[in-house]
Amino acid sequence: MTPEIIATDMQRLEQDAIVQVFEIDATQYGGEVMHFATAAVDGQPISFGGVQYLPFPIQAEGFEWNGQGTLPRPTLLLAAQDLAFLSLVMSANDLVGAPVRRKRTYRKHLDDGSDPDPEAMFPTDHYVIERKARQNRTQIQFELSVQMDQEGRMIPARQVLRDTCTHRYRWWDGAQYRYEGVTCPFAGTGEWTESGASADRGADRCGKRLSDCKLRFGVHGLLPFYGFPGVARYR
């Protein structure tokens, strides 16, 4: 990044158009880094730093920092039109935990711009997919959270959830179960639905409850449940 160039550009009376692109890193789920642009430039895909960002119907909101002490929780609303992407979302735990990067630069600094410079861009925004907020036939909406620097973090850092395990569970790729990016140690042959019923091959989905942990590791087994079942509610 060359902040001096961007700082100089920002001081000009006539501002060039700002272009933003997104990267979703699905490598931990056996996928790849996907490069998207919210719109085409002059009718063509965006090329920046030798990387091509394909135009994809994306509505990005909530990236502004308000200075009131609360971190932004932006959302990405994507068109559910790419079958490969939909398949990845379904098989990879809704891409929860996947890093998302937002990059912004001026139009002139793109590879086909009047002053191409892959180092001239605003600071990259780093997020992770917190959850899939909603999905229907035409759209998928993800809620993002800020990927903060870990230095100086206090322990414990996890949110205390009594009834929900926060492990990332294995996923089915159509031929076998995959364990990239997975934190739950279960790799057995048993398979159950989210409700706890017996499941067919490839349909194993953990309901993230303590009872689901007991199904997989035994009632009297060593349970790697990543929740806090002993936390009581006080009134």
N, C-alpha and C positions, 0 to 999 in steps of 0.2 A: 504494500500500500504506500502511496506517496501522498501524505496528508497536505504537504505544502502546495501541491498542484490543485487539490480540491479546495483548499482554503483560499487560494488565489481566484479560482473560478467563482467561488461563492461571493466574492467581493465585486464582481463585475456588474455593471448596471443592466446588461442584457444577459439573461440566464439561458443556457442551453437546456434542452429537455432532459429530465432525469429519467433514467431507465432502471427498473428493478427486475432482478431475476432470483429464482429460488433453486436450492439444491436440497433434495431429500435423500439422506444416506441410509439405504436399506441393506447395506452389506452384512450387518449382524444377523439378518434374516435370510441370508443366502441370495439376496438381490444385488442391486448395483446402485450407484449414485445417479439419481434421476435429475435431469436439468430442465427446468421449466421457466418460461417467461409469461408474464401476464398478457402480453400482446406482441404481435409482430412489429417489426420496424421497417417501414417502407415495403410492407407486404412480404418480408422475408424473416426467417428465423434469426434470432440474435446470436452473433458470434462475438465472444469477449474472452481475450486471453487464450485463443485457440479452442475454446469450448463452445459448442453450439447449444443454445437454449431454445427448445422447441416451444412455439406458442401453444398454450394450453389454457382453456377457460378457467381462470383462477380469480377469486375475489378475496383479497387479503385485507384484513381490517384489524385495528387495535394495536398497532405497533408503536404508537406514541407513548412516550414516558411523560407522566403528568407531574412529576416532582413532588408528589404528596406522600411518598414513602411506600406506595404499593407498586409492585412490579407488574408490567403489562401481561395480559393473557390474550395474545392475538389469536385470530382464527384464520384458517385457510379453507375456503369453500371451493371444491374442485368438481368439475363435471365428471360424472360417472360414465365415461364413454370408452375408456381404454380397458379392454378385457384383461390384458396382462396385469395392469395396475390393480384392477378389482380383485383378481385372483391372488395377488400378493397381499393385499390388505386382509382378505379373508383368511389366508393361511398363516399370516405372520402377526397374530395377536393385535390386529388393527394398527400395526406399525408403532405401537406404544413404545416410547423410548428412543425412537429413531431420530437422529440429529437432523435439524433443519437450519439451513443457512440462507439469509437474505442478503443479497449484494446489490449495491446501487452505484451507478456512475452516470456521467453525462453522456449524452448521445455521441458527442464528438470523440469520445475515448474508446468507443467500440472498435472492433477490428476493421470495419469499413468506414469509420468516421474520419473527420478531417484531421484529427489529432489522436490517432490510436495509441493507447497506453494501458496495458493490462494492470499496471500498478496504481493507476489513478482511479481510486474509488473511495467511497465513504467507508467508515469502519464496518466490517461485516457483523451482522446481527446473528447471534448463535442461540438457537432454541432447540427444544426436543418436543416430540409429540406427546402430550400429556394424556389425551384420550380422544376417541372418536366421538364427537358430540352428537352427530346424527347422520343417518344415511337413508336415502330413498332411491327410487329408480333412476333419478337424473343427477343427484348430487351427493357428495360426501363432505362433511365438515369436520375438520380437526381442530382441537384446541391445543395451543402451544404453551409451553412455560419456558422461562428464561433459563438458559444453561449457564449458571453462575460459576465463577472461579471458585475452586474448592479450598484455596488457601485461607486459613483462618476460620474454617467452619467449626462449630461447636458440636460435641457429641452429647446426647443422641441427635441425629439430624433427620431421622425418619418421622413421618407423621404417624401418630399413635392411632391405629385402626383396630378396634376390638374384634370385629367379625369377618374381616377381609384379609386374605393373604396377598401380599404384593409381589410374590415371585412371578417371574415371566416363565410361562409354561411352554412345553414343546409344541411344535406345530407340524402339520402334515403337508407335504409338498406334492401329493398326488401319487407317490410311490412308496414313501417311507417317512418316518418322523425325523424332524430336523432339530438340532440343539444349538445352532448358532445364536448367540445372544441370550440363551436360556439360563435362568438361575435356579429353577426347581430341579433337584437331583433325580426326580423320578424318571426311570428309563425302562420300566417293566412292561410286561405284555398285557396287563389288564387295561381295559378301556371303558370309560364311563362318560355319560353326557353331563352337561352342566347341572342337571337336576339330580344326578346321582344314579341314574338308571344305566344298565349295561348298554354299551354302544357297539356298533359295527366297526370293523377294521377301518382306521383312518378318521373316525369320528370322535376321538377322545378329546373332551373339552373339560377343563377343571373349573368348578364353580367357585373356587377360591374360598371355600368355607373349611372350618376345622374338620367337619364330617367328610369332606372330599379328601383331605389329607389322610384320614384314618382308612378310607377305602383303599388307598394306594400303598400305605406303609404299615397297615395293621392297627387295630385298636390299641394294642399294647406295644406298638413299635416306637422307634425314635422318630418323632414327627418334626420335619423341618418347616413347620408352619410359620410363615413370616408375617404374623399378625400379633395382636396382644390380647388373647382371650381372657386373661386374668384381670383386665381393666374393668372396674366397676363404674356404674353411673351413680352419681350422688345428686340428690335434689335438695 
